[in-house]
Amino acid sequence: MDWTVQFKLQNRKCGIVTMSTGLDQPTPAPALANAAPTERARPDKHSAIARAAAETFLAEGFDRASVDQIAHRAGVSKQTIYSHFADKESLFKAICAELTEKLTIPLRSPPEKGGDLRTVLTRLGDDALAMMLHPATLDLHRLIMSAAVRFPELGKAAYEAGAHGMITDLSELLLQRSRSGDGLASEITPDEARTMAEQFVGMLRGFHQVRALLGVAALSATERKAYVRSCVDRLLNGV
């Protein structure tokens, strides 16, 4: 049975878009026949290729994955793949960009304007940490890290699409709320707001993502929420 990856986007009341991804346990790709697989009729071969490539790259990594495997999973010929993508490297970059786009939606949604600062930060923090620890995010993280030396632009693109955007939006929120006296003792400068935003995102990630990447037991939802609240307390109280 192929390893399937399904992305489902749902709207949350807080205005942050969250993602649910179902992953079956990976199984070895089917053995390739000597002859090219019969190309199945598909209304959208490009989507079939992209889905098969994502499954293959996540399961095998860049070096071990082959265009033959991807073609077999997609039910198309190698020539069809090359008519959509110049080579394996181009296909890999396109897949990483697509997965990053889907997985970082919670981080790229500007913080809601309604509610007090503590409530906004708590909701944003919980969504962000849940996304960081999600199995699909961890798989993508491993994939990009394994290819970062070969394709350094992928790491930069992933950072800019995710954490960089969140830090920028969060620093602007902190700056605005400090001017209105909401949650912060005094008005802060743009540089101070940026530093606080980076510190908050750093606290959220902590060692939780490292442990998850290494397969160490993850936080329960209750533990995650309690941890986020403690991060918000430290940011706002400076303790």
Secondary structure per residue as TSV (DSSP state, phi and psi in degrees):
chain	resnum	aa	ss	phi	psi
A	1	M	-	360.0	131.1
A	2	D	-	-66.3	155.6
A	3	W	-	-82.5	113.9
A	4	T	-	-101.8	144.8
A	5	V	E	-127.7	118.7
A	6	Q	E	-122.8	129.3
A	7	F	E	-108.9	129.5
A	8	K	E	-129.2	126.6
A	9	L	E	-104.3	134.8
A	10	Q	E	-131.2	143.6
A	11	N	E	-86.9	136.4
A	12	R	-	-102.5	153.2
A	13	K	T	-57.6	-31.6
A	14	C	T	-75.7	-2.5
A	15	G	S	90.5	-2.7
A	16	I	-	-93.2	133.7
A	17	V	E	-86.1	128.0
A	18	T	E	-113.4	163.5
A	19	M	E	-125.5	140.8
A	20	S	E	-121.3	127.2
A	21	T	E	-127.4	127.2
A	22	G	E	-102.7	127.8
A	23	L	E	-122.8	122.8
A	24	D	-	-77.1	160.5
A	25	Q	-	-64.1	135.2
A	26	P	-	-67.6	141.4
A	27	T	-	-127.6	155.7
A	28	P	-	-57.3	144.5
A	29	A	-	-64.8	146.9
A	30	P	-	-58.9	147.1
A	31	A	-	-63.4	141.5
A	32	L	-	-82.3	139.3
A	33	A	-	-77.4	161.2
A	34	N	S	-63.1	-39.8
A	35	A	S	-90.5	157.4
A	36	A	-	-63.0	140.7
A	37	P	-	-62.9	148.5
A	38	T	-	-65.6	129.4
A	39	E	-	-75.7	121.7
A	40	R	-	-83.2	146.6
A	41	A	-	-70.0	125.9
A	42	R	-	-136.0	140.7
A	43	P	S	-70.2	-24.5
A	44	D	-	-143.6	89.1
A	45	K	H	-67.1	-31.9
A	46	H	H	-60.2	-44.5
A	47	S	H	-65.5	-38.8
A	48	A	H	-64.0	-40.8
A	49	I	H	-65.5	-45.0
A	50	A	H	-62.0	-42.6
A	51	R	H	-65.3	-44.9
A	52	A	H	-65.4	-38.0
A	53	A	H	-66.5	-42.0
A	54	A	H	-60.5	-45.5
A	55	E	H	-61.4	-43.6
A	56	T	H	-70.9	-45.8
A	57	F	H	-64.2	-40.8
A	58	L	H	-65.9	-34.9
A	59	A	H	-80.6	-35.5
A	60	E	H	-112.2	-19.2
A	61	G	H	82.5	172.7
A	62	F	H	-68.2	-47.3
A	63	D	H	-67.2	-40.9
A	64	R	H	-81.3	-25.3
A	65	A	-	-70.6	143.4
A	66	S	-	-127.1	157.2
A	67	V	H	-64.3	-32.4
A	68	D	H	-61.1	-44.5
A	69	Q	H	-62.1	-44.2
A	70	I	H	-63.8	-43.2
A	71	A	H	-61.7	-40.8
A	72	H	H	-63.6	-45.8
A	73	R	H	-62.8	-39.6
A	74	A	H	-80.1	-16.6
A	75	G	T	72.8	33.4
A	76	V	S	-129.8	173.6
A	77	S	-	-88.3	161.5
A	78	K	H	-60.9	-35.9
A	79	Q	H	-62.1	-34.7
A	80	T	H	-66.4	-41.2
A	81	I	H	-61.3	-44.6
A	82	Y	H	-70.3	-16.2
A	83	S	H	-79.2	-17.2
A	84	H	H	-102.7	-32.8
A	85	F	-	-133.6	139.4
A	86	A	S	-62.7	-39.7
A	87	D	S	-163.0	-179.1
A	88	K	H	-62.0	-38.0
A	89	E	H	-62.4	-43.7
A	90	S	H	-64.5	-39.4
A	91	L	H	-65.3	-43.4
A	92	F	H	-60.8	-46.3
A	93	K	H	-62.3	-41.1
A	94	A	H	-64.8	-40.3
A	95	I	H	-67.6	-43.5
A	96	C	H	-61.4	-41.0
A	97	A	H	-64.4	-40.9
A	98	E	H	-66.8	-45.0
A	99	L	H	-65.6	-39.9
A	100	T	H	-61.6	-42.3
A	101	E	H	-58.8	-43.7
A	102	K	H	-72.6	-41.7
A	103	L	H	-78.0	-22.7
A	104	T	T	-98.3	11.1
A	105	I	H	-55.5	-43.0
A	106	P	H	-60.0	-33.3
A	107	L	H	-79.5	-23.0
A	108	R	H	-93.5	-2.9
A	109	S	S	-84.9	120.8
A	110	P	-	-55.7	143.2
A	111	P	-	-57.7	143.7
A	112	E	-	-61.8	151.1
A	113	K	S	-89.5	-24.9
A	114	G	S	-81.9	155.1
A	115	G	S	90.4	159.6
A	116	D	-	-74.3	163.1
A	117	L	H	-59.6	-41.3
A	118	R	H	-60.1	-43.1
A	119	T	H	-66.1	-43.3
A	120	V	H	-62.3	-45.8
A	121	L	H	-65.0	-37.3
A	122	T	H	-66.3	-43.9
A	123	R	H	-67.2	-45.4
A	124	L	H	-61.6	-44.3
A	125	G	H	-63.2	-41.3
A	126	D	H	-66.4	-43.0
A	127	D	H	-62.8	-43.3
A	128	A	H	-66.2	-44.9
A	129	L	H	-68.0	-38.1
A	130	A	H	-60.7	-40.9
A	131	M	H	-65.8	-42.1
A	132	M	H	-61.2	-32.4
A	133	L	T	-96.3	-0.6
A	134	H	S	-68.1	139.0
A	135	P	H	-52.5	-39.1
A	136	A	H	-66.3	-38.4
A	137	T	H	-66.4	-41.3
A	138	L	H	-64.0	-40.1
A	139	D	H	-62.0	-44.3
A	140	L	H	-65.4	-40.0
A	141	H	H	-59.2	-46.7
A	142	R	H	-61.8	-41.4
A	143	L	H	-62.8	-47.9
A	144	I	H	-68.7	-40.8
A	145	M	H	-62.2	-37.9
A	146	S	H	-68.5	-23.8
A	147	A	H	-108.1	4.1
A	148	A	T	-63.3	-35.4
A	149	V	T	-66.9	-40.8
A	150	R	T	-74.8	-39.6
A	151	F	-	-127.1	74.8
A	152	P	H	-60.7	-24.7
A	153	E	H	-67.8	-23.3
A	154	L	H	-67.3	-42.9
A	155	G	H	-63.1	-42.0
A	156	K	H	-63.5	-43.6
A	157	A	H	-64.5	-40.6
A	158	A	H	-64.6	-40.7
A	159	Y	H	-65.0	-45.6
A	160	E	I	-66.4	-34.5
A	161	A	I	-74.6	-24.7
A	162	G	I	-110.7	-92.1
A	163	A	I	-60.2	-40.6
A	164	H	I	-59.8	-45.8
A	165	G	H	-64.7	-40.3
A	166	M	H	-64.1	-42.8
A	167	I	H	-64.1	-40.9
A	168	T	H	-62.9	-47.5
A	169	D	H	-65.4	-40.9
A	170	L	H	-68.0	-39.4
A	171	S	H	-64.2	-37.0
A	172	E	H	-66.8	-39.7
A	173	L	H	-62.0	-47.3
A	174	L	H	-61.8	-39.6
A	175	L	H	-63.4	-46.3
A	176	Q	H	-64.2	-44.9
A	177	R	H	-69.1	-30.7
A	178	S	H	-66.9	-32.0
A	179	R	H	-72.7	-26.5
A	180	S	H	-95.8	-1.2
A	181	G	T	77.2	21.0
A	182	D	S	-95.4	107.0
A	183	G	S	85.5	-19.6
A	184	L	S	-117.0	142.4
A	185	A	S	-67.5	-31.0
A	186	S	S	-149.4	167.3
A	187	E	-	-70.9	141.3
A	188	I	-	-115.0	162.5
A	189	T	-	-88.2	164.2
A	190	P	H	-56.7	-39.2
A	191	D	H	-65.8	-40.3
A	192	E	H	-66.1	-37.9
A	193	A	H	-63.9	-40.5
A	194	R	H	-64.6	-43.2
A	195	T	H	-63.3	-43.9
A	196	M	H	-63.2	-39.5
A	197	A	H	-63.7	-43.7
A	198	E	H	-65.5	-38.6
A	199	Q	H	-64.6	-39.5
A	200	F	H	-65.5	-46.4
A	201	V	H	-63.9	-38.1
A	202	G	H	-64.1	-41.7
A	203	M	H	-63.2	-41.0
A	204	L	H	-59.0	-47.5
A	205	R	H	-68.3	-44.7
A	206	G	T	45.5	-137.9
A	207	F	T	-100.4	4.8
A	208	H	H	-64.3	-44.0
A	209	Q	H	-68.6	-37.1
A	210	V	H	-60.9	-46.7
A	211	R	H	-62.0	-41.2
A	212	A	H	-64.8	-40.2
A	213	L	H	-63.5	-30.5
A	214	L	T	-90.0	2.2
A	215	G	T	82.1	12.8
A	216	V	-	-77.6	147.5
A	217	A	-	-48.4	131.3
A	218	A	-	-85.6	167.7
A	219	L	-	-68.0	146.7
A	220	S	-	-77.4	166.6
A	221	A	H	-60.4	-39.1
A	222	T	H	-65.3	-44.7
A	223	E	H	-64.7	-38.6
A	224	R	H	-63.1	-45.1
A	225	K	H	-64.5	-40.2
A	226	A	H	-65.1	-39.7
A	227	Y	H	-64.7	-42.1
A	228	V	H	-61.5	-42.9
A	229	R	H	-60.8	-38.3
A	230	S	H	-67.6	-34.6
A	231	C	H	-65.2	-41.9
A	232	V	H	-63.9	-42.4
A	233	D	H	-57.8	-45.1
A	234	R	H	-67.4	-36.5
A	235	L	H	-67.2	-44.7
A	236	L	H	-82.0	-31.8
A	237	N	H	-95.9	-14.7
A	238	G	-	65.7	32.3
A	239	V	-	-118.6	360.0
